[in-house]
Amino acid sequence: MAYNFNLTQNNPWLGFAQDNPQGMFNAFIPKGTRSFMDYWQSQYGKQYGNYMGNITSTALGGNAPTQNFEDYLNSYDWMGNWNALAPQQRGERTSSRYRWNL
């Protein structure tokens, strides 16, 4: 999901956002239900760790780690990853009233 954030170097506040990765992460979370927002807000450490792992792997491979966190977040498939979760992980209740007789 692409955002209309001004991520260019001529944005005088880009440095502020880059110095506050958790705030940047929260700014990139798409708006959604309360369970959607709560889930993603709890995922900052995991996602920042994934980002750092990606750029460290690039560096260990002998290449310059050029991806910045805002580019990682801008290209992240928020909805695809959300939809891949089990219903219980998304905070959905499944009914146990139905019984299947085979």
N, C-alpha and C positions, 0 to 999 in steps of 0.2 A: 504494500500500500504506500503510494507516494504522497508526501505532504507538501504543502506550499510554504514550508519554512525557507527562510533566506539563509542558505548554508554556504554562501559565497564569502570570500575574504573581505568584501567591501561592507559586510554587516559588522558594525562596530561592537555588537554584543555576542558575536560568535565565540570569541575567546572566553567570555563568561560562561556560556553554555558548555564549552569543551572542558572547562575547569570544574564543572559540576555534573559528572556523568550520570549520577542517579536522578538528578533533576531533568537532564536531557532524556533519559530513559522514560520517565514518567510523562514527559511532554509528547513522546512518540506513541504512547499507548492509545490505540483507537478508542473512541467513546463507545460504550456498550452497557450491558447490564451490570448490576452491582457485583455479581459473581465473576463476570468477565474482568472487570476492573480490579477486583480484589486478587484474582488469580495472577494477573500480569504484574501487579505491584509487588507481589511476593516473589516474582521470578527475576528481579534485578540481578542478584548475585550470580545466579546460574547463567543468565544471558551475558553479563559482563565477563564472566569466566570463559564462556564459549568464544566471545570476541577476542579476548586476550590469547586464548589457545590458538585461534586461527592465525592471528598475526605473528605469534611466536613460532608456529609451524612454518610460516612463510620465511621468517628470518633464519630458522634452522636449516631450511632448504637452500640457503644462500641467496635469497632474494630480499629486496627492501620491503619491509612491512608498510605498505602505502595506504591500506584501508584505515580510515578513521571511524570512530564509534558512531558518528551520525550517519555515515554511509551504510554501515552495518545495520543500524536501526531502520533506515529508510528502505532498505531492500529486504528486511525481515518479513516473512509471511505470517503475520500475526493471526489472521483468520484461519489460514490453513492449519497452523499448529494448534489453535484453539479447537477447531473441528475434529482434529485427530485424537483429542483426549477422550477418554471414556466418559459417559454421562455423569458418573459420580464425581469425577475430577472437575467437571464443569459446574458442579453444585446442583445438578438436576436430580430430582427424586424419581426413582423408578417404582412403579406400582408392583406390589407383591400380591395383589388380589387375584391375579390370573394364575390358573394352574393349567398346565398342559397335560392331558392324558394321552399317552401314546399307546 
